[in-house]
Amino acid sequence: MPAPEIDVAVEDERWNSVADDLDAFVARVVEAGLAVAPDAPEGTVEISVLLADDATVQALNRDWRGKDKPTNVLSFPAAPQPLPPGTARPLGDVVLAYDTLLRESAEQSKPLSDHLAHLLVHGTLHLLGQDHETGEAEADAMEALEIEALRRIGVPDPYGPER
């Protein structure tokens, strides 16, 4: 698979403390998610990642999902569309909330960078049609993909007994 085009927008500057080279970190994690996905499209893909705060994510969650509360990650898959040859296929957008991830990582006693990696993989898999809300088998399959993607980049199993 060709290297994906990943556009990282940092809306909340606190994200910059999570990794020395945040763009490279995000790219490595998203690439790991794409590498394990059974339904990854052929050719170059494009993904946008917005690193935001709780207020931004709450507004998006309210406006697009009817849930007026912040959440850790939102995924907005792009609609399928015909593309000229050689054009990157847009997969969609992944949006993460700093405050929620920081709180969750503290509650789970894990580094914020590991939690960010987990939810970037999670969001990427959602862009590719993976779902954990339609049934236990689907949730188990998605978790297995997440665990494998994270293993490839040296992040511990977020569902494991040590967590």
C-alpha positions in Angstrom: 0.0 0.0 0.0 1.4 3.4 -0.9 2.0 5.8 2.0 -1.2 7.6 2.9 -1.6 11.4 2.8 -2.3 12.5 6.3 -3.3 16.0 7.1 -2.8 16.8 10.8 -4.4 19.9 12.2 -3.6 20.9 15.8 -6.3 23.0 17.1 -5.3 22.7 20.8 -1.6 23.3 21.3 -1.5 21.0 24.3 -1.3 18.1 21.9 2.2 19.2 20.9 3.5 17.8 24.2 2.4 14.3 23.5 5.1 13.5 21.0 8.4 15.1 19.8 7.2 15.0 16.2 3.4 14.9 16.4 2.9 14.7 12.6 5.2 11.8 12.3 3.6 10.1 15.3 0.1 10.4 13.9 1.3 9.2 10.5 3.0 6.1 12.0 -0.1 5.2 14.0 -2.6 5.8 11.1 -0.4 3.7 8.8 -0.4 0.8 11.4 -4.2 1.0 11.4 -4.4 0.9 7.7 -2.0 -2.0 7.5 -4.2 -4.3 9.5 -7.5 -3.3 8.0 -9.1 -6.0 5.9 -11.0 -3.5 3.8 -8.3 -0.9 3.1 -8.7 0.4 -0.4 -6.1 0.0 -3.1 -3.9 3.0 -4.0 -3.2 6.1 -2.0 -5.7 7.3 0.6 -6.1 10.6 2.4 -7.1 11.1 6.0 -7.5 14.3 8.0 -6.8 14.3 11.7 -8.0 17.1 13.9 -6.4 17.3 17.4 -8.9 19.4 19.3 -10.3 20.1 22.7 -13.5 18.9 24.4 -15.6 21.9 23.4 -14.9 21.4 19.7 -15.6 17.7 19.9 -18.8 18.3 22.0 -20.1 20.7 19.3 -19.4 18.1 16.5 -20.9 15.3 18.6 -24.0 17.4 19.2 -24.3 18.6 15.6 -23.6 15.3 13.8 -24.7 12.6 16.3 -27.3 14.4 18.5 -25.2 13.8 21.6 -24.5 17.0 23.5 -21.4 15.8 25.3 -17.7 15.5 24.5 -16.3 12.1 23.5 -12.8 10.8 23.0 -12.8 10.3 19.2 -15.2 11.0 16.3 -14.8 9.5 12.8 -16.4 11.0 9.8 -16.1 8.6 6.8 -15.9 10.3 3.4 -18.7 9.4 0.9 -17.5 7.2 -1.9 -16.9 9.2 -5.1 -15.4 8.7 -8.5 -11.8 10.0 -8.7 -9.5 10.8 -11.5 -6.6 8.3 -11.9 -3.7 9.0 -9.6 -5.8 10.9 -7.1 -5.7 10.0 -3.4 -9.0 8.5 -2.2 -10.4 10.5 0.8 -11.2 8.2 3.7 -12.5 10.9 6.0 -11.8 12.8 9.2 -10.8 11.7 12.7 -11.2 14.2 15.5 -9.8 13.7 19.0 -10.5 15.6 22.3 -7.5 16.4 24.4 -9.3 16.8 27.7 -11.1 13.5 27.4 -8.1 11.6 26.3 -6.0 13.1 29.1 -8.6 12.2 31.7 -9.1 8.7 30.3 -5.4 8.0 30.2 -5.0 9.0 33.8 -8.0 6.8 34.8 -6.5 3.9 32.9 -2.9 4.5 34.2 -1.4 4.6 30.7 0.7 7.2 28.9 -1.3 9.8 26.9 0.7 8.9 23.8 -0.5 5.2 24.1 -4.1 6.2 24.5 -3.8 8.6 21.5 -2.3 5.8 19.4 -5.2 3.5 20.4 -7.9 6.0 19.5 -6.2 7.0 16.3 -6.2 3.4 15.2 -9.8 3.1 16.4 -10.9 6.1 14.4 -9.0 5.0 11.3 -10.7 1.6 11.4 -14.1 3.3 11.7 -13.3 5.2 8.5 -12.8 1.8 6.8 -16.2 0.5 7.9 -15.2 -1.4 11.1 -17.9 -1.2 13.8 -18.1 -2.2 17.4 -21.7 -1.2 18.1 -23.5 -3.8 15.9 -22.7 -6.9 17.8 -20.2 -8.7 20.0 -18.5 -10.5 17.1 -17.9 -7.2 15.3 -16.6 -5.6 18.5 -14.2 -8.5 19.1 -13.0 -8.3 15.5 -12.3 -4.6 15.7 -10.5 -5.0 19.1 -8.3 -7.7 17.5 -7.4 -5.3 14.7 -6.6 -2.5 17.1 -4.4 -4.8 19.3 -2.5 -6.0 16.2 -1.9 -2.4 14.8 -0.7 -1.2 18.2 1.5 -4.2 18.7 3.2 -3.3 15.4 4.2 0.1 16.8 5.1 -1.1 20.3 2.0 0.0 22.2 0.7 -2.5 24.7 -2.8 -4.1 24.4 -5.2 -1.5 25.6 -7.7 -4.2 26.6 -5.1 -6.4 28.3 -5.1 -7.4 32.0 -2.3 -4.9 32.8 -4.6 -2.1 31.9 
